[in-house]
């Protein structure tokens, strides 16, 4: 593999950005900036699966539901319900392609950067291709175009904002919903069997062996 440049760790164990050779950068870490307005499962559906009939713990169970969904998203490198996320890079370096380690992506909202004068600018969408059909999605610089120079000493000078997720709860894969239930079960009951089942479900969702969770 070509040269690799990493610019720090945030959230997970993978670097935010790898610069693989001189042609491609990979953004691995994403931060949700606009949260989903719903969950893949309703609270009533989760309680039914966990065989809980009382209402005394509804607030805590609601928190567990959201926590479980976020854990599935992090482990599978996916987003389940429509949400806005952002990833950062320090510099465009000499790359032609930026690989987005996140799926599914429905649209690229913007690419902004801090220019050499310290001002935030938007890189025009007419200057790049947004390949959101492939997994992982890619941003590819168009022929005869060049990335703009950034302020070298500014960390995370480039921000890519996009919309990710399957859409409504009805479109979320069944394996993802089952994984949410199993993770919630392990949190609620401390059930080790649920953890093993969760790992198998998440492995079925991951789209690259690079991120495979081993049961």
C-alpha positions in Angstrom: 0.0 0.0 0.0 1.2 3.6 -0.6 2.1 6.2 1.9 -0.3 6.8 4.7 -0.6 10.0 6.7 -2.8 10.1 9.8 -3.8 13.3 11.5 -5.0 12.2 15.0 -7.7 10.1 16.5 -11.2 11.1 17.4 -14.0 8.9 18.8 -12.9 5.5 17.4 -9.6 3.9 17.0 -9.2 4.7 13.3 -7.5 7.9 12.2 -9.9 10.6 10.9 -8.2 10.7 7.6 -5.6 8.5 5.8 -3.7 9.7 2.8 -3.1 6.6 0.8 -0.5 7.2 -1.9 -0.8 10.5 -3.7 -4.2 9.9 -5.3 -6.7 9.1 -2.6 -7.7 10.2 0.9 -10.0 8.2 3.2 -12.2 9.8 5.8 -13.1 7.3 8.5 -14.6 9.3 11.3 -17.9 11.1 11.1 -19.8 13.4 13.5 -23.5 13.7 13.4 -24.5 17.4 13.2 -28.2 17.0 12.8 -29.7 14.0 14.6 -32.5 11.8 13.2 -36.0 12.8 14.3 -37.0 9.2 14.9 -35.6 5.8 15.6 -35.6 2.5 13.6 -37.9 1.0 16.2 -40.5 2.5 18.4 -40.3 2.3 22.1 -43.3 0.0 22.1 -41.6 -2.3 19.6 -38.5 -2.5 21.7 -40.5 -3.2 24.9 -42.3 -6.0 23.1 -39.1 -7.6 22.0 -37.6 -7.3 25.5 -40.9 -8.6 27.1 -41.3 -5.5 29.2 -44.9 -4.5 30.1 -44.4 -1.8 32.7 -44.1 1.9 31.9 -41.9 2.8 34.9 -38.7 2.6 32.9 -39.8 4.2 29.6 -37.4 7.1 29.8 -34.4 4.9 30.4 -35.5 2.5 27.7 -35.8 5.3 25.3 -32.2 6.3 26.0 -31.1 2.7 25.6 -32.9 2.6 22.2 -31.0 5.7 20.9 -27.7 4.4 22.4 -28.2 1.0 20.7 -28.9 2.6 17.3 -25.8 4.7 17.6 -23.7 1.7 18.5 -24.9 -0.2 15.5 -24.2 2.7 13.3 -20.6 3.1 14.7 -19.9 -0.7 14.4 -21.3 -1.1 10.9 -19.9 2.2 9.5 -23.5 3.0 8.4 -26.2 5.5 9.3 -29.7 4.0 9.7 -32.1 6.9 9.8 -31.6 10.1 7.7 -29.2 12.5 9.4 -26.6 15.1 8.6 -23.0 14.2 9.3 -19.6 15.9 8.8 -16.0 14.6 8.4 -12.8 16.6 8.3 -9.4 16.6 6.7 -6.4 18.8 7.5 -5.4 19.4 3.8 -6.3 18.3 0.3 -2.7 17.2 -0.1 -2.3 15.9 -3.7 -5.3 13.6 -3.8 -7.8 13.3 -6.7 -10.3 11.1 -4.8 -11.7 11.2 -1.3 -13.2 8.0 -0.1 -16.0 8.3 2.4 -16.1 5.4 4.8 -19.8 5.7 5.5 -22.9 4.3 3.9 -25.5 4.9 2.6 -25.1 8.5 1.5 -28.0 10.3 -0.3 -26.3 13.6 -1.0 -23.2 15.8 -0.5 -24.3 19.0 1.2 -21.0 20.9 0.9 -17.2 20.9 1.0 -15.8 23.9 2.9 -12.2 24.8 3.5 -10.2 27.4 5.3 -8.2 29.3 2.7 -4.6 30.6 3.1 -6.1 34.0 4.4 -7.9 32.1 7.2 -11.4 32.6 5.6 -13.9 29.7 5.2 -14.8 29.1 1.6 -17.1 26.6 -0.2 -15.6 24.4 -2.9 -18.1 24.5 -5.8 -20.0 21.2 -6.4 -19.5 21.8 -10.2 -15.8 21.0 -9.7 -16.2 17.4 -8.5 -18.1 14.2 -9.0 -20.2 12.9 -6.1 -20.2 9.1 -6.5 -22.8 8.2 -3.9 -23.8 5.0 -5.7 -20.7 3.1 -4.9 -19.9 1.6 -1.5 -18.0 3.3 -0.1 -19.1 6.6 -1.7 -16.4 8.8 -3.3 -15.8 12.4 -4.1 -13.7 12.6 -7.3 -12.1 15.8 -8.6 -13.1 16.6 -12.2 -10.7 16.6 -15.1 -8.6 19.8 -15.3 -9.8 20.9 -11.8 -7.6 21.4 -8.7 -8.3 21.6 -5.0 -7.7 24.9 -3.4 -4.8 25.6 -1.1 -5.7 25.6 2.6 -4.2 27.3 5.6 -1.5 24.8 6.5 -1.5 25.3 10.3 -5.3 25.0 10.7 -6.3 21.5 11.9 -9.4 20.1 10.2 -9.3 22.9 7.7 -11.6 20.9 5.3 -15.1 19.8 6.3 -17.3 17.6 4.1 -21.0 17.7 5.1 -23.4 15.1 3.8 -26.8 13.5 4.3 -26.6 9.8 5.2 -29.1 7.1 6.2 -31.6 4.7 4.6 -34.5 7.2 5.2 -37.6 6.3 7.2 -37.7 3.5 9.8 -39.5 1.2 7.3 -36.5 1.2 5.0 -33.9 0.2 7.6 -32.6 -3.4 7.1 -34.1 -6.0 9.3 -30.6 -7.1 10.5 -30.0 -3.5 11.8 -33.2 -3.5 13.7 -32.4 -7.0 15.2 -28.9 -5.7 16.2 -30.5 -2.8 18.0 -32.7 -5.1 19.9 -29.8 -7.5 20.8 -27.6 -4.6 22.0 -30.4 -3.1 24.0 -31.0 -6.6 25.5 -27.4 -6.9 26.5 -27.5 -3.4 28.2 -30.9 -4.1 29.9 -30.3 -7.6 31.0 -26.5 -8.0 30.9 -27.1 -11.0 28.6 -23.9 -12.4 27.1 -25.8 -14.4 24.5 -27.3 -11.2 23.2 -23.8 -9.8 22.7 -22.7 -12.7 20.5 -25.9 -12.5 18.4 -25.3 -8.7 18.1 -21.8 -9.3 16.7 -23.1 -11.7 14.1 -25.8 -9.3 13.0 -23.4 -6.4 12.8 -20.9 -8.4 10.7 -23.7 -9.0 8.2 -24.2 -5.2 7.9 -20.6 -4.2 7.5 -19.7 -3.6 3.9 -15.9 -4.2 4.1 -13.9 -6.9 5.9 -11.6 -4.0 7.0 -14.2 -3.2 9.7 -15.4 -6.7 10.4 -16.5 -7.5 13.9 -15.6 -11.0 14.8 -18.1 -13.0 16.9 
